[in-house]
Amino acid sequence: MAEFFASMPPSFWISVAAILVLLALSGFFSGSETALTAASRARIHNWVKAGNNRAKIVEKLIADKERLIGALLLGNNLVNILASSLATSVLIALFGDTGVIYATIAMTAMVVIFSEVLPKTWAISKPDEFALGTAPFVRPIVALFAPITFAIQKLVNALLRLIGARREGDESGMTGHEELRGTVDLLHKEGEVVKNDRDMLGGILDLSALEVSDVMVHRTKMLALDAELPKEQLVQEILESPYTRIPLWKDDQENIVGVVHAKDLLRALFKAGGNVEQLDIEAIVSKPWFVPDTTPVQAQLNAFLRENAHFALVVDEYGEVEGLITLEDILEEIVGEIADEHDEVMEGAKKQPDGSYIVDGSLPIRDLNRALDWQLPDENATTIAGLVLDEAKMIPNVNQTFTFHGKRFRVLKKERNRITELKIIP
C-alpha cells in the first residue's frame, strides 16, 4: 500500500489536498449559515452597544438575510461541486469507470459528516460565538458574490410571484411584539420564566392594542352618588365605600358634576371639627375628566402620568358615560390584579368543588385568562357574557349550555337580556 501511494504523481496529492481544503470551506459555509441565521439579534445588539466590532459586522450581515444566505449557499455549492469533480477525476484515474461510484459514495459521506452535520452541530450549540468568529471572513465573501446573489434573488422573487407564493408588499417575518411574545411564551413553557413574569410582559405588549373601553369599570358596576343627598348621608356613604374617588351626579345619573376624594373629605371634616353640617361639599369636589372610549390605553396611561391624575370618566361618541377608568385599572393590565383588604382574591369568579367556576357575566375575559391561565379569545368581546353572546349568535335562556374553546358555558342568571352569571366547566 505504501509503495502504491509513493508511486502517485504530485498532481494526485495536489488534488487530494485541494479536496480536503474544499471540504473545509464547505464546512465553514455550512456552519456560518447556521450560526448567522440562529444568532440572537437581541444579544448581538447588546454586544454592539458594548462596542464589540465583530458584533457590528454580524448585525449588518443578518440585517439582509436573503443576501447573506444566497452568498453562503452559492459558495457552499461551488466548493462542493468542485470537490466532487476533483474526487471523481482522481478516482477515475485510479479505478477507471468504476471510480465514479467510489467518488459518489466517498464524497457523499465526507460532505454529510465533515461539511454538514459536524459544522452545523457545532454552530447551533454556540451560534452567537460562532457567528462572531466567522463574520469577518463572511463579509468579504458576501460582498464578492453580491452581484450574482442580487441577480439570483430577483429571479427567485419573480418565480415566487409567478406561482403566487409572494406578492408585492408582503411582509417577511414577525413583528417585534410577536417575536417578544413568542419568546416569552416559549421560555415559560421551558420553565425559565414564571407565569407572573410572562403575564406581566404580555400585559406591557398588549397596552398598545387596547382601548380604555377594554379595561374600564362599566357603568353598571360604577359607584356614583347623588350630590343632592343630605350631607350626613353623603359623607357616610363616601366613607363606607371601598373607593377613594367617588363621582357625584345631579338630577340624572348621566350628569356627572364632579369627583370627591375621600382624603379631601376627611381633611375638610377635620377642619370643621367633625361637624358635617359645616362642610362645604362643593369646595372639595374636583372637576370630572372625561375621555373617549376609543382612547388607547397606552395614551391614557401617559395622560395620567402627565396630568398627575388617577381617575377619568369614559364617554361614548354621543357623550354618554360608559364607565370609569383609573390608573390602577391600567397597572393591573400589566402586573395583574392588585388586591387590598377590601378586595376578593379573584373578584367575580368562584371555584367549585367539581373544578368548575361560577363567573359574573361582567368579568373581563382578560382577567379570567390571566388568573386561570386560559386562552379564551377577547378580540370580539370584552366580558365573559359578551363572549357567550358572540359565540352563540343569540340571547340564550337560563340553563342553556354552549360548548366552545374547550369549555362548557351554562347560563345561570339573566336580567332582561343581560347575562349576569355563568358556570364554566373546563
Disulfide bonds with the S-S distance in Angstrom:
none
